[in-house]
Amino acid sequence: MSVTRRAVLEQLAAASDATRRETTTVDALAGTLGVDEHAVEVHLRGLKACDLARIAPDGTARVTITGEELLALDTDAVVIVDAARPSSDG
């Protein structure tokens, strides 16, 4: 079964808290979503690159305030979020 990045973000937000810096584990997220840990890890790295998630050195993760705010928009429209890339203009 595949999982969307949005589903990972939603579950991360449900299982962690940005303000209190409460974290969850990849294993817990994967179990709740019914997917393998690798799929969750790939999405978490993408979310981290967009400042929507934080991943601690011990492997735990939490949603960021930005991630919570994005979800709070509660839009059915597709929202494309891409990691900022440095300009080649100098």
Secondary structure, 3 states (H helix, E strand, C coil): CCCCHHHHHHHHHHHCECCCCECECHHHHHHHHCCCHHHHHHHHHHHHHCCCEEECCCCCEEECHHHHHHHHCCCCCCCCCCCCCCCCCC
